[in-house]
Amino acid sequence: MKISLPHAPYIASKISIDLLNSGYATFSKGIDSIKECAQELIEEDLEKEKALEQRVEDILEENEDEMEFMQVDRRSMFWMIKKKIAKEHGVILSYEDRFSNLAHMILDKLWEKDLMDYSVTENIMKNVIYGSIEGYIQSFEDIEQTVIDKISNMKKRLIPGTDEYNARFERLYREELQKKGMF
């Protein structure tokens, strides 16, 4: 599953909680510093993908006439171009590889900033971080559906996309994350 920028704080929170609960790590500057560091790296990764996708859109726009003439499917062309230029933008397209790389980067940064010490191998710690990312992704769809169901069962009907709906969704989403120990 592709994650987006609004997911970054939740994933970072899950990572910091899972590291704390792993029993392998000690935090030198508290859980918030772990969360901030992880969130920063997640957001940087997502911004790189966003820049890649913008570059792909620019290329498609530049070649719109040719694509129309050749009757090329825009969506297929988007993915072909994205695959071709992903490496030069530093984006890993395989989510498994990408999350593994991100877990390694987070662990390295936590160590470099002296925010955390651990008593097991680096690979075990990387697996805790990777498991946090995967765990969040697996839970996301269930939590989202639970929140949508709660909103639709309220007496007051809220219209999706409105500020009131979005605020309510965000509050209920955080509550569901807290219930699952992810925030």
N, C-alpha and C positions, 0 to 999 in steps of 0.2 A: 504494500500500500504506500502511496505517495503521502508524505506528511507535508503540512503547510506551516507557515510562520506562526499562526495562533497556537499550534500544538507545542511549540518549543518550550514554553515555561512548564507545561505539564510533564513533558518528557524529562526535562531537567530535574524537576521535583521528584519524579519517580526514581531517576538515577540516584539522586542524593539520598533518598529514603532507603533504597535497596542497598546502597553501599554501607550506610549506617547499620542497617539490620543484618548485613552479611556476617558480622562478627569478625571480619578480616581486616577492617579498616579503622583507623583512628583519624579524626579530623583535628587539625591544628588550629583552624580559625572558624570552626563551626559549620553547620550544615548549609547555611545561606551562602557562604563563599563557594561551596561545592556546586550548589545549584546555579549560581551566577556564572561560574566558569563553564559549566556544561551547557547552559543556555546560550552563552556567547558563541561557543563552537557550533552548536546546532544551527543557530541563526546564520552564522557565516556560511555553513554548508548549504542551507536553503537559499541564501542570497546568490550563491554561485550558480545554483540551478536556475534560479529566476533570471539571472543575467544570460545564461545559456539559452533559455527559452525565448527571451526577448531578441537575442541575436538571430535565432531561427526564424522568428516572426518577421524580422527585418529582411532576411534573405528571401523569405516567401513573398513579401510585399514587392521586393525589387524584381522578382521573376513572375509576378502574377499573370501578366499577359502570355508569357510562354507556357505556363502551366495550364491556363485556360485553353490555349490553342491545342496543346497536347492532350487535353482532357485528363489531367492528372488529379488524383484525389488529394486534396490539401492535407488531410489528416495523415495519410500514408507518407506524403512528402515531408511533413513535419517530423515524423519519427525517423525517417531516413537521414535527414539533415542533422537532427539532434544526435543520433548515433555517430555520425561522421565527425562532428566537431566537439563532442563531449570531452574528449581527452585534452584538447587544447584549452578548454575552460576549467579543467581540473575537476570534472564531475564524473563520478562513477555511476553508471546507470543501473547496474544490478543492485537491487535493494539489499540483498544479503551481504554482498561485498561492501557496499556503501556503509551500511550500519556497522559492520565489523571495523572498517577503517575509521569511522567516526568514534567508535568505542575506544580504539587505540589512541586516537588523537586526544580524546577527553582524558584518558588515563595519563598520557604523557604530560598534558598541560597541568593536571592536578599535581603531579609529581614535581614538575618544573617550578611551579608556584609555591611549592612546599605547603600545600593545603591538606595533604593526606599522606599517611604512611600505612603500609599494609604488611601483613605477616605471611602471605602466601605468594605464589608465583604471579608474575605479571599476567600470564594467560588466564588464570582464574579470575583475577580482577577485571580483565577485559571482558570475560564471559558474563560477569555480573552486570556490567554496563550494557553489553549487547542484549542480555536477557531483559533488562529494564526497557530498552527501546522496543523490543519485540513484544513484551508484555503489554506495554502501553498500546501498541498498534492493535493487538488482539482484543483488548478491552474497549478500545475507542468506539467501534461500531455498536457494541452492546450498550454502552453508556449513552451514546447519542440517541439510540432508539428509545431507551428508557426516558430520557429527557423529553423527546418529542411526544411520547405517549402522555407524560405528565402534563405537558402544556396543552395538548389537545383535549385532555379530560378536565380542564379547569372550567369553572363557570363562565369566566370572562374569556371570550374568544380573542386570541391575539393573531395578528396577521404576520406570517413569516416575512422577514426582511425589514420589519419596522424596528425602530429603536427600542420600543418596549419589549417586543418579542426577543430581540437579541440580548437585551439586558437580563431578561428572565431566563433565557436559555443559558447564558453564561453563569448565572448564579446557581441554577439547578445542576449544571454540568460540574461545577466545582464541588457542590455537595455530593454528587455521585462519586467523584474522584476521591473525596475525603472518606466516604463510606468504604471504598475499596483500598484505602491506605496509600493512594497514589498522589496525594496533594496535602 
